[in-house]
Amino acid sequence: MQNQDIQVAAIEAGKVLDTLAALSVRLSCHTCDTAPDSLVLEAGKVKEACDAIDVAVTSLKRILAITDANGKSIFPDDS
């Protein structure tokens, strides 16, 4: 695999981690008195969460699409 592919994969992985971390913070209820399992989210927060998940999924798909010269995925086959 080329060094450029590795850099692109690392950037995309960083996007996934940043997006999911931000989503976790937005959905947490650290400053309210409501138990997390009974929290009802506003429609805007649900849309933000769905958008963040879409960004993370797209980035993961880009990572999985990066291949080396032999056409093999950068991730080992665990099957």
C-alpha positions in Angstrom: 0.0 0.0 0.0 1.2 3.5 -0.8 2.1 6.0 1.9 -0.6 8.3 0.5 -3.3 5.6 1.0 -2.2 5.1 4.6 -2.4 8.9 5.2 -5.9 9.0 3.7 -7.0 6.0 5.8 -5.7 7.7 8.9 -7.5 10.9 8.2 -10.7 9.1 7.6 -10.3 7.1 10.8 -9.7 10.3 12.6 -13.0 11.7 11.2 -14.8 8.7 12.4 -13.4 9.0 15.9 -14.1 12.7 16.1 -17.6 12.3 14.8 -18.5 9.6 17.2 -16.9 11.3 20.2 -18.8 14.5 19.4 -22.0 12.5 19.0 -21.5 10.9 22.4 -21.1 14.3 24.0 -24.2 15.7 22.3 -26.3 12.8 23.3 -25.1 12.6 26.9 -27.0 14.2 29.8 -24.3 15.4 32.1 -26.0 18.6 33.0 -29.6 17.5 33.5 -31.4 15.7 36.3 -33.0 13.1 34.0 -31.8 9.6 34.0 -30.2 8.7 30.7 -32.5 5.7 30.1 -35.5 8.0 30.3 -34.2 10.9 28.3 -36.3 12.0 25.3 -34.3 13.8 22.6 -35.6 16.8 20.7 -36.1 16.2 17.0 -33.1 18.4 16.2 -30.8 16.3 18.4 -32.1 13.2 16.7 -31.4 14.7 13.3 -27.9 15.7 14.4 -27.2 12.2 15.7 -28.4 10.6 12.4 -26.2 13.1 10.4 -23.2 12.3 12.6 -23.7 8.6 12.2 -24.0 9.0 8.4 -20.6 10.9 8.4 -19.0 8.2 10.4 -20.4 5.4 8.1 -19.2 7.3 5.0 -15.7 7.7 6.4 -15.6 4.0 7.3 -16.6 3.0 3.8 -13.8 5.2 2.4 -11.3 3.4 4.7 -12.6 0.0 3.6 -12.3 1.1 -0.1 -8.6 1.9 0.2 -6.7 -1.0 -1.3 -3.2 -1.9 -2.1 -1.8 -2.7 -5.5 -2.9 -6.3 -5.2 -6.5 -5.3 -4.6 -6.6 -6.4 -1.0 -8.2 -4.5 1.7 -6.0 -2.7 4.2 -7.8 -4.7 6.9 -6.9 -8.4 7.4 -9.5 -10.9 6.6 -10.7 -12.4 10.0 -13.0 -15.0 8.4 
